[in-house]
Structures are given as C-alpha cells and as structure tokens.
Amino acid sequence: MTKYKCKLYTEIINLSQEVLEMPVIKCPHCGNGADFNLKAQTTQHVEQRQGYWSAIGDCVLCHQEVYFRLHGQIQQVIDSYPRLIENAPNELPDKVKRPFEEALKSKAAGAPNAALCMLRRALQETLDDLDAQKGNLPTQLQALVDAHKITPDLKEWADHARIGGRLAAHGTGGEDWGDASLEWGQQSDAEAVQDFLSSFLEYVYIMPERNRQRRERRNN
C-alpha cells in the first residue's frame, strides 16, 4: 500500500468515528425524500481547503447506494451519482412545462445559469397564459395582483424567478438577490428559484386542476 493510500485510509477511519449528519434529499433511485446512512467518507485532498467532502451512503428506504459530493460540514449536497432528474408536473400547460423541464435538466447537469434562464421563461409563459397585460415582468405581476388572480405573496415568490433570470442572462440584479457583487447564479440559487416557482405554479395550475378532477369524481 502506498504512503498516499495509507494516509487516505487513516482519514476514512478517523472520520467514520465522528457523528456526521446528511441532509434529507430525494433518492435518485427511488425518488423519495430520505435519510442516508453514510458508509464511508473522506475529504478530497485536492479541494480540502475549500471544505469539500466525498461520501458513499445508502438510502434507508430502497437501500441503494449513492455517491455524494458535499460542501461544508455535510450541510449541502453539491453533486451525486447517479443524479436525480426531476419531472415537471403533468398539470402544467405544454408551453410552461417545456421550459420548466429544461430548467430541471439543466440544474441536474450542473448548469444553474441555464436553469435560471429557463425558470424565468416558464414564468413568462405562465403570465402570458394568464392574459397578463403587456409590459415588463414586474408590471405583469402587479397587474395580476390587482386583478386578484394571484396574491401579493405569490407575486413575491414569482419575482425570484425574474431576478434569477436577469442575473443568469445579464449578470445584473445581484443587489436584489442580496449580494451586489454577484454576477453568476449558483446551484443553490437555481434550487431556491425552482422551489419558489414550483409553489407559484402549484397555486396557478396544479391545485386548481386537482380540485377539478376531484369534483368530476365526486359528481360521477
């Protein structure tokens, strides 16, 4: 065994004695949110100063193994293999579903700025589908609030997609994002925008469609 391998093996043994907590994530095998039991973990020597870790764990639900790359004290999953590629909800209209699906694929591929641009496109298609008056996105969103088609909170959630898209496409809007020096979106930004836009789309499309289907079943 080489000196490097001995050192790496020692690190794995030492780290395995610590109590490390994994965040709950969706398993790429079964698609469920689950805890993972870490079977081995170590720092990556090349990136040690940046605080990156590698780990192998198994899903407590399906017991399949996943390789993780994590940042910090096991607080954020940077990458995994296999990767989970989410699907857009079926209740979305095709013209909204297509950019939303492209955003999910881009995020899974580690291209957060492409994801942010497509999330903004999905928002624009939604506003057009809701017959929002012509104008820029802030004007359209406010018009929908004034028409009582969305709430002020929903407007604020949708605004994240607008700002994230501007940051990704033009490198501007960092001050609105909370960091004036920001010129490129990160993976965490794409995830945050996806969460906010998903809630917006659930209110606009998903829950009304599910409610319609429930009424149909009840009346039949």
C-alpha positions as a Markdown table, in Angstrom:
| # | Residue | x | y | z |
|---|---|---|---|---|
| 1 | Met | 0.0 | 0.0 | 0.0 |
| 2 | Thr | 1.4 | 3.4 | -1.0 |
| 3 | Lys | 2.0 | 6.2 | 1.5 |
| 4 | Tyr | -0.9 | 8.2 | 0.0 |
| 5 | Lys | -3.3 | 5.3 | 0.2 |
| 6 | Cys | -2.3 | 4.7 | 3.9 |
| 7 | Lys | -3.0 | 8.3 | 4.7 |
| 8 | Leu | -6.3 | 8.3 | 2.9 |
| 9 | Tyr | -7.3 | 5.0 | 4.7 |
| 10 | Thr | -6.4 | 6.6 | 8.0 |
| 11 | Glu | -8.6 | 9.6 | 7.3 |
| 12 | Ile | -11.6 | 7.5 | 6.4 |
| 13 | Ile | -11.2 | 5.5 | 9.7 |
| 14 | Asn | -10.9 | 8.7 | 11.7 |
| 15 | Leu | -13.8 | 10.5 | 10.1 |
| 16 | Ser | -16.0 | 7.4 | 10.4 |
| 17 | Gln | -15.7 | 7.8 | 14.2 |
| 18 | Glu | -17.4 | 11.3 | 14.0 |
| 19 | Val | -21.1 | 11.8 | 14.0 |
| 20 | Leu | -21.9 | 13.2 | 10.5 |
| 21 | Glu | -25.4 | 14.2 | 9.5 |
| 22 | Met | -26.6 | 14.1 | 5.9 |
| 23 | Pro | -29.4 | 16.4 | 4.8 |
| 24 | Val | -32.6 | 14.7 | 3.7 |
| 25 | Ile | -32.6 | 14.6 | -0.1 |
| 26 | Lys | -34.5 | 12.8 | -2.8 |
| 27 | Cys | -33.0 | 9.5 | -3.6 |
| 28 | Pro | -32.1 | 9.2 | -7.3 |
| 29 | His | -33.0 | 5.5 | -7.3 |
| 30 | Cys | -36.5 | 5.6 | -5.7 |
| 31 | Gly | -37.3 | 9.3 | -5.9 |
| 32 | Asn | -38.3 | 9.6 | -2.3 |
| 33 | Gly | -37.0 | 12.1 | 0.2 |
| 34 | Ala | -35.0 | 10.0 | 2.6 |
| 35 | Asp | -32.1 | 9.9 | 5.1 |
| 36 | Phe | -28.9 | 8.2 | 4.0 |
| 37 | Asn | -26.6 | 6.1 | 6.1 |
| 38 | Leu | -23.0 | 7.1 | 5.3 |
| 39 | Lys | -20.8 | 4.0 | 4.8 |
| 40 | Ala | -17.6 | 5.9 | 4.1 |
| 41 | Gln | -16.5 | 9.5 | 3.9 |
| 42 | Thr | -13.3 | 11.5 | 3.4 |
| 43 | Thr | -12.0 | 14.9 | 2.4 |
| 44 | Gln | -10.8 | 15.2 | -1.1 |
| 45 | His | -7.1 | 16.2 | -0.8 |
| 46 | Val | -7.1 | 18.5 | -3.9 |
| 47 | Glu | -10.0 | 20.5 | -2.6 |
| 48 | Gln | -9.5 | 20.1 | 1.1 |
| 49 | Arg | -9.0 | 23.9 | 1.7 |
| 50 | Gln | -12.4 | 24.6 | 0.2 |
| 51 | Gly | -14.2 | 22.2 | 2.6 |
| 52 | Tyr | -15.4 | 19.6 | 0.1 |
| 53 | Trp | -16.2 | 16.0 | 1.2 |
| 54 | Ser | -16.8 | 12.8 | -0.6 |
| 55 | Ala | -19.2 | 10.2 | 0.8 |
| 56 | Ile | -20.9 | 6.9 | -0.1 |
| 57 | Gly | -24.3 | 6.2 | 1.6 |
| 58 | Asp | -27.3 | 4.1 | 1.1 |
| 59 | Cys | -30.9 | 5.2 | 1.1 |
| 60 | Val | -32.8 | 4.0 | 4.2 |
| 61 | Leu | -35.9 | 3.3 | 2.0 |
| 62 | Cys | -34.6 | 1.4 | -1.0 |
| 63 | His | -31.1 | 0.6 | 0.3 |
| 64 | Gln | -29.4 | 1.6 | -3.0 |
| 65 | Glu | -26.0 | 3.2 | -2.8 |
| 66 | Val | -25.4 | 6.8 | -3.9 |
| 67 | Tyr | -22.1 | 8.7 | -4.2 |
| 68 | Phe | -22.2 | 12.3 | -2.8 |
| 69 | Arg | -20.0 | 15.3 | -3.0 |
| 70 | Leu | -20.8 | 17.6 | -0.2 |
| 71 | His | -19.8 | 21.1 | 0.9 |
| 72 | Gly | -19.0 | 22.2 | 4.4 |
| 73 | Gln | -19.9 | 20.1 | 7.4 |
| 74 | Ile | -22.2 | 17.8 | 5.4 |
| 75 | Gln | -24.7 | 20.6 | 5.0 |
| 76 | Gln | -25.1 | 20.9 | 1.3 |
| 77 | Val | -25.1 | 18.3 | -1.5 |
| 78 | Ile | -23.1 | 19.6 | -4.4 |
| 79 | Asp | -23.4 | 16.6 | -6.7 |
| 80 | Ser | -24.4 | 13.0 | -6.6 |
| 81 | Tyr | -24.1 | 9.9 | -8.7 |
| 82 | Pro | -26.5 | 8.8 | -10.1 |
| 83 | Arg | -28.2 | 12.2 | -10.4 |
| 84 | Leu | -31.8 | 12.7 | -9.8 |
| 85 | Ile | -33.6 | 14.3 | -12.8 |
| 86 | Glu | -37.0 | 15.5 | -11.7 |
| 87 | Asn | -40.0 | 15.7 | -13.9 |
| 88 | Ala | -42.3 | 18.7 | -14.4 |
| 89 | Pro | -45.8 | 18.3 | -13.1 |
| 90 | Asn | -48.3 | 16.9 | -15.7 |
| 91 | Glu | -50.8 | 19.6 | -14.8 |
| 92 | Leu | -48.7 | 22.3 | -16.4 |
| 93 | Pro | -49.6 | 23.6 | -19.9 |
| 94 | Asp | -47.2 | 22.4 | -22.5 |
| 95 | Lys | -45.7 | 25.9 | -23.1 |
| 96 | Val | -45.0 | 26.2 | -19.4 |
| 97 | Lys | -44.0 | 22.6 | -18.9 |
| 98 | Arg | -41.3 | 22.6 | -21.6 |
| 99 | Pro | -39.1 | 25.4 | -20.2 |
| 100 | Phe | -39.6 | 24.1 | -16.7 |
| 101 | Glu | -38.4 | 20.6 | -17.7 |
| 102 | Glu | -35.4 | 22.1 | -19.4 |
| 103 | Ala | -34.6 | 24.0 | -16.2 |
| 104 | Leu | -34.8 | 20.7 | -14.2 |
| 105 | Lys | -32.4 | 19.0 | -16.7 |
| 106 | Ser | -30.0 | 22.0 | -16.7 |
| 107 | Lys | -29.9 | 22.0 | -12.9 |
| 108 | Ala | -29.3 | 18.3 | -12.8 |
| 109 | Ala | -26.4 | 18.7 | -15.3 |
| 110 | Gly | -24.8 | 21.3 | -13.0 |
| 111 | Ala | -25.7 | 24.3 | -15.3 |
| 112 | Pro | -27.5 | 26.6 | -12.8 |
| 113 | Asn | -27.5 | 29.7 | -15.0 |
| 114 | Ala | -29.2 | 27.8 | -17.9 |
| 115 | Ala | -31.7 | 26.6 | -15.3 |
| 116 | Leu | -32.4 | 30.1 | -14.1 |
| 117 | Cys | -33.0 | 31.3 | -17.6 |
| 118 | Met | -35.4 | 28.5 | -18.3 |
| 119 | Leu | -37.2 | 29.1 | -15.0 |
| 120 | Arg | -37.7 | 32.7 | -16.0 |
| 121 | Arg | -39.0 | 31.6 | -19.4 |
| 122 | Ala | -41.5 | 29.3 | -17.6 |
| 123 | Leu | -42.7 | 32.3 | -15.5 |
| 124 | Gln | -43.1 | 34.4 | -18.7 |
| 125 | Glu | -45.1 | 31.7 | -20.4 |
| 126 | Thr | -47.3 | 31.5 | -17.3 |
| 127 | Leu | -48.0 | 35.2 | -17.2 |
| 128 | Asp | -48.9 | 35.1 | -20.9 |
| 129 | Asp | -51.2 | 32.2 | -20.3 |
| 130 | Leu | -52.9 | 34.1 | -17.5 |
| 131 | Asp | -53.5 | 37.0 | -20.0 |
| 132 | Ala | -51.4 | 39.4 | -18.0 |
| 133 | Gln | -51.3 | 42.9 | -19.6 |
| 134 | Lys | -48.4 | 43.7 | -21.9 |
| 135 | Gly | -45.3 | 45.1 | -20.2 |
| 136 | Asn | -42.3 | 44.0 | -18.3 |
| 137 | Leu | -42.5 | 41.2 | -15.7 |
| 138 | Pro | -43.0 | 43.5 | -12.6 |
| 139 | Thr | -45.8 | 45.3 | -14.4 |
| 140 | Gln | -47.4 | 42.0 | -15.4 |
| 141 | Leu | -47.2 | 40.5 | -12.0 |
| 142 | Gln | -48.6 | 43.6 | -10.3 |
| 143 | Ala | -51.5 | 43.6 | -12.8 |
| 144 | Leu | -52.3 | 40.0 | -11.8 |
| 145 | Val | -52.3 | 41.1 | -8.2 |
| 146 | Asp | -54.6 | 44.0 | -8.9 |
| 147 | Ala | -57.0 | 41.6 | -10.8 |
| 148 | His | -57.0 | 39.3 | -7.8 |
| 149 | Lys | -55.6 | 36.4 | -9.9 |
| 150 | Ile | -52.6 | 36.0 | -7.6 |
| 151 | Thr | -51.8 | 37.2 | -4.1 |
| 152 | Pro | -49.0 | 39.6 | -3.2 |
| 153 | Asp | -47.1 | 36.7 | -1.6 |
| 154 | Leu | -47.3 | 34.8 | -4.9 |
| 155 | Lys | -46.0 | 37.9 | -6.7 |
| 156 | Glu | -43.0 | 37.9 | -4.4 |
| 157 | Trp | -42.4 | 34.2 | -5.0 |
| 158 | Ala | -42.5 | 34.7 | -8.8 |
| 159 | Asp | -40.2 | 37.7 | -8.5 |
| 160 | His | -37.4 | 35.3 | -7.5 |
| 161 | Ala | -37.6 | 33.7 | -11.0 |
| 162 | Arg | -37.5 | 37.2 | -12.6 |
| 163 | Ile | -34.4 | 38.3 | -10.6 |
| 164 | Gly | -32.7 | 34.9 | -11.0 |
| 165 | Gly | -33.2 | 35.0 | -14.8 |
| 166 | Arg | -31.8 | 38.5 | -15.0 |
| 167 | Leu | -28.8 | 37.5 | -13.0 |
| 168 | Ala | -28.1 | 34.5 | -15.2 |
| 169 | Ala | -28.8 | 36.2 | -18.6 |
| 170 | His | -27.2 | 39.6 | -17.9 |
| 171 | Gly | -25.1 | 39.4 | -14.8 |
| 172 | Thr | -27.2 | 42.1 | -13.1 |
| 173 | Gly | -29.6 | 42.0 | -10.2 |
| 174 | Gly | -27.1 | 40.8 | -7.6 |
| 175 | Glu | -28.2 | 43.6 | -5.2 |
| 176 | Asp | -31.8 | 42.3 | -5.5 |
| 177 | Trp | -30.5 | 38.8 | -4.8 |
| 178 | Gly | -28.8 | 40.0 | -1.6 |
| 179 | Asp | -25.2 | 40.2 | -3.0 |
| 180 | Ala | -24.3 | 43.2 | -5.1 |
| 181 | Ser | -21.1 | 41.6 | -6.3 |
| 182 | Leu | -22.9 | 38.5 | -7.7 |
| 183 | Glu | -22.7 | 38.2 | -11.5 |
| 184 | Trp | -23.4 | 34.5 | -11.9 |
| 185 | Gly | -26.0 | 32.2 | -10.3 |
| 186 | Gln | -25.0 | 29.2 | -8.3 |
| 187 | Gln | -26.6 | 25.8 | -7.9 |
| 188 | Ser | -28.2 | 26.9 | -4.7 |
| 189 | Asp | -29.8 | 29.9 | -6.5 |
| 190 | Ala | -31.3 | 27.6 | -9.1 |
| 191 | Glu | -32.7 | 25.3 | -6.4 |
| 192 | Ala | -34.2 | 28.3 | -4.5 |
| 193 | Val | -35.8 | 29.7 | -7.6 |
| 194 | Gln | -37.2 | 26.3 | -8.5 |
| 195 | Asp | -38.8 | 26.0 | -5.1 |
| 196 | Phe | -40.4 | 29.4 | -5.2 |
| 197 | Leu | -41.6 | 29.0 | -8.8 |
| 198 | Ser | -42.9 | 25.5 | -8.1 |
| 199 | Ser | -45.1 | 26.9 | -5.3 |
| 200 | Phe | -46.3 | 29.6 | -7.7 |
| 201 | Leu | -47.2 | 27.1 | -10.4 |
| 202 | Glu | -48.9 | 24.8 | -7.8 |
| 203 | Tyr | -51.3 | 27.7 | -6.9 |
| 204 | Val | -51.9 | 28.7 | -10.5 |
| 205 | Tyr | -52.2 | 25.3 | -12.2 |
| 206 | Ile | -51.7 | 22.2 | -10.1 |
| 207 | Met | -54.2 | 22.7 | -7.2 |
| 208 | Pro | -57.0 | 24.0 | -9.5 |
| 209 | Glu | -56.6 | 21.0 | -11.8 |
| 210 | Arg | -56.5 | 18.5 | -9.0 |
| 211 | Asn | -59.6 | 20.2 | -7.5 |
| 212 | Arg | -61.4 | 20.0 | -10.9 |
| 213 | Gln | -60.6 | 16.3 | -11.1 |
| 214 | Arg | -61.9 | 15.7 | -7.6 |
| 215 | Arg | -65.2 | 17.4 | -8.4 |
| 216 | Glu | -65.5 | 15.2 | -11.5 |
| 217 | Arg | -65.0 | 12.1 | -9.5 |
| 218 | Arg | -67.5 | 13.2 | -6.9 |
| 219 | Asn | -70.1 | 14.1 | -9.5 |
| 220 | Asn | -69.8 | 10.8 | -11.4 |
